[in-house]
Amino acid sequence: MRNIMEDKKEKLYNTMGSEIADGFTCKPKNFDANKPIMHLKTQLFICTDERCGKAHKDKDIAATLRELIKEVNLSKGEDRIKVVRTGCFGACRFRSVANIYENTKVNGNLNNNGIWLKNIHQYDKEKWKRLFIALKENRSIDELEEFKQVPMSDPSFYK
């Protein structure tokens, strides 16, 4: 005799609490266009395109960073940090790069909004954790020398 539980699949839910559609990892089963996105304080865009992606020792750097964010309790709540994989930023000469977006409408630090970090493929887990804590504490990344930034040109250079 077959166990009834074997016939039922375990329901999976995304971080917004919506049941996930079969065959997907986060797509909600029932789409609600009016449901707001989950709050985030900081969004970290990680280049995982061809050149930057090859620089990472970790094949799925975004998943690893999401696990580290959970370890430092920043995966939910008012200080939530979200990691997003991107295509090419056009900054390959700085090896792997990341861009920080701060939710300044609520509790993000304007000074950290739009910062570009370079050589992130050299970060170990402890350095990532220090960055996440600094972002949570709204410490200015400009004042933390261990996080090297991509230099940005003056717009008048292109006139």
ROPALUM-75443 format. One line per 2 residues: number of its first residue (from 1); for each residue z negated, x, y of C-alpha. Coordinates in pm, 1 decimal. Layout:
N
NUM = Z X Y; ...
! end
This chain:
159
1 = 0.0 0.0 0.0; 97.3 130.9 340.5
3 = -154.7 183.6 615.9; -77.1 -44.5 912.4
5 = -172.3 238.3 1152.1; 109.5 453.3 1013.1
7 = 358.5 197.9 1140.6; 222.7 204.1 1493.9
9 = 297.4 493.1 1726.9; 18.8 623.4 1944.4
11 = 79.1 513.3 2303.2; 115.7 794.1 2555.9
13 = 36.2 767.3 2926.3; 144.9 976.4 3224.2
15 = -90.6 1103.9 3495.0; -40.3 782.8 3692.3
17 = -177.9 579.6 3402.5; 157.1 423.3 3309.0
19 = 264.8 394.8 2946.8; 544.7 645.2 2874.5
21 = 890.1 532.5 2757.6; 991.2 646.0 2407.9
23 = 1160.4 986.6 2407.0; 1024.3 1094.4 2746.0
25 = 724.2 1297.6 2861.2; 641.4 1114.4 3185.1
27 = 893.6 833.7 3250.7; 705.1 503.6 3273.2
29 = 800.3 233.6 3023.3; 780.4 -34.0 3293.1
31 = 925.4 83.5 3624.7; 743.1 -27.9 3941.6
33 = 931.8 83.6 4255.1; 634.8 -7.8 4475.3
35 = 375.8 200.9 4292.1; 276.9 496.5 4513.3
37 = 298.1 853.6 4389.0; -24.5 1017.4 4283.2
39 = -212.5 1191.3 4563.9; -175.4 1565.6 4591.2
41 = -325.0 1811.8 4835.1; -93.5 2100.2 4755.6
43 = 243.8 2118.7 4587.1; 362.6 2452.7 4451.0
45 = 737.7 2484.5 4399.3; 818.8 2756.1 4142.5
47 = 1171.4 2895.7 4111.1; 1265.8 2891.5 3743.5
49 = 1637.8 2945.4 3790.2; 1831.7 3225.0 3620.7
51 = 1706.9 3544.1 3791.7; 1354.3 3434.0 3882.2
53 = 1314.2 3263.6 3545.2; 1398.3 3588.6 3364.5
55 = 1135.5 3774.4 3567.2; 856.6 3555.9 3427.4
57 = 701.4 3687.4 3107.7; 604.6 3327.2 3033.3
59 = 901.6 3108.8 2938.4; 734.2 2792.4 3069.3
61 = 541.9 2920.2 3370.0; 502.3 2569.4 3513.1
63 = 323.2 2441.4 3200.3; 97.1 2747.0 3199.6
65 = 8.9 2695.0 3565.5; -65.8 2328.9 3501.9
67 = -313.7 2433.9 3231.9; -477.4 2683.3 3470.5
69 = -503.0 2411.1 3734.1; -686.6 2195.5 3479.4
71 = -922.8 2486.8 3403.6; -1027.3 2505.7 3769.8
73 = -1054.5 2124.7 3794.8; -770.7 2078.4 4042.9
75 = -540.7 1857.0 3834.9; -673.2 1535.0 3989.5
77 = -875.0 1411.0 4281.6; -850.3 1484.1 4651.0
79 = -781.6 1856.5 4596.3; -508.0 1806.3 4333.6
81 = -246.8 2080.9 4305.3; 92.5 1984.6 4162.0
83 = 340.9 2237.0 4017.9; 714.5 2167.3 4036.1
85 = 996.2 2370.8 3878.3; 1296.0 2422.8 4106.3
87 = 1640.8 2569.9 4098.2; 1742.3 2868.8 4308.3
89 = 1578.2 2918.0 4646.9; 1826.6 3194.0 4738.6
91 = 1549.8 3454.5 4758.3; 1625.1 3643.6 4435.7
93 = 1573.1 3984.0 4598.6; 1201.4 3901.2 4604.9
95 = 1209.2 3842.2 4229.1; 1026.6 3527.4 4133.5
97 = 921.4 3318.6 4433.1; 712.9 3011.7 4503.6
99 = 688.3 2782.3 4804.3; 368.0 2607.5 4908.2
101 = 375.7 2255.0 5049.8; 51.4 2116.8 5193.0
103 = -10.4 1743.5 5232.4; -112.1 1774.9 5596.6
105 = -121.2 1396.8 5645.8; -443.6 1387.6 5446.5
107 = -629.1 1709.0 5368.6; -379.2 1995.1 5343.7
109 = -398.6 2313.7 5548.8; -116.4 2329.8 5805.3
111 = -140.4 2712.2 5808.4; -43.9 2725.9 5440.6
113 = 240.3 2474.8 5463.0; 579.1 2637.0 5405.8
115 = 448.3 2974.1 5287.3; 675.8 3162.2 5049.0
117 = 510.5 3386.6 4791.9; 704.5 3672.8 4634.9
119 = 676.9 3859.6 4305.2; 474.4 3583.7 4143.6
121 = 590.3 3710.1 3803.4; 330.9 3984.1 3854.4
123 = 40.4 3738.4 3888.6; -202.5 3725.3 3598.6
125 = -408.4 3415.7 3516.6; -702.6 3530.6 3728.2
127 = -484.1 3587.5 4034.4; -333.7 3240.1 3994.8
129 = -683.9 3094.4 3974.8; -783.6 3281.6 4294.0
131 = -478.3 3134.3 4468.3; -561.3 2781.9 4351.4
133 = -923.4 2813.4 4468.8; -810.1 2953.5 4806.3
135 = -575.2 2655.8 4848.0; -852.0 2412.8 4752.3
137 = -1085.4 2573.5 5007.0; -813.1 2560.2 5276.3
139 = -833.1 2936.3 5323.0; -534.1 3075.0 5511.1
141 = -302.4 3261.6 5272.8; -195.8 3474.3 5573.6
143 = -543.9 3628.7 5569.9; -544.1 3705.7 5196.3
145 = -354.2 4032.0 5149.3; -328.8 4006.0 4771.5
147 = -71.6 3723.9 4803.2; 242.8 3892.4 4937.2
149 = 482.1 3668.6 5125.3; 858.0 3657.7 5161.3
151 = 941.2 3764.4 5518.3; 1112.9 3492.5 5718.0
153 = 1371.4 3581.3 5981.9; 1374.2 3458.4 6338.8
155 = 1628.3 3174.5 6382.6; 1773.8 3348.9 6693.2
157 = 1905.5 3620.3 6458.7; 2174.1 3376.9 6342.4
159 = 2297.8 3265.0 6685.6
! end
